[in-house]
Amino acid sequence: MPDDALFWSAASLATILVGLAKGGFAGLVILGMSILSLVMAPARAAAIMLPILILQDVVSLWAYRRDYDSKSLRILAPGAFLGVALGAATAAYVSDAAIRIVIGVIALAFAVNALAGFGPRLARTRWASGPVAGAVWGALSGFASQVSHAGGPPLQIWILSRGLSRDAMAGTAAWYFAIVNLMKAPFFAGLGLLDRQTLLAALVLAPLAVAATLFGVWLVRRLPPDRFFGVIYSLMLVTGAKLVYDGGHMLMRGAAP
């Protein structure tokens, strides 16, 4: 189990952010993963976060047990499984540097999308909605989730087109990612990433994970999100840019003679 103070600081902050995301503040998973990926290999960071995510799923499912759209879940699930399987199949051939760049680009794209308001406009287009689009967005979400737990943006683009209430959107996302995270577990285990050290680190972070999720559920029902997300998206821009820079530097150093 890691004993580095920098790791535990980053892991604790990431766990809190992911807990808030599970409570309904979608997008914070990307920021949490970005922060943790700054201090360790992204694949190992994703493996540590997976048991925490599954534990947080239990809490968020209880909180949103009556607020979800089952039709959306039935449309998304098959594509999500395909995306998860594809992400796992390619993981063994992708370097840490490339994964850092992918996570950084996703973080940057999500932050720019949120700050510029492209998501709601994209969700209103004809090709962004419907069962076929749902399967495609589900596959993209599953792939991004398997690679870096960053499946939120594709899901949100499609789910915005459904015209759901605030709680139904949060609940549908909670149920969707609970299903996806269970899909991912066998693939992470098959890659040898869910080892003893990973599970012990997740166990230490478990109480914080539960508390952060409960706080996120409480907060999402009381706090106007505009100001909160302004700070979050700004941090996401910074961490995303840092990951892209670090990944690019690693690639260039590896290619140097």
Order of alpha helices (4+ residues) and beta strands (2+ residues): alpha-alpha-alpha-alpha-alpha-alpha-alpha-alpha-alpha-alpha-alpha
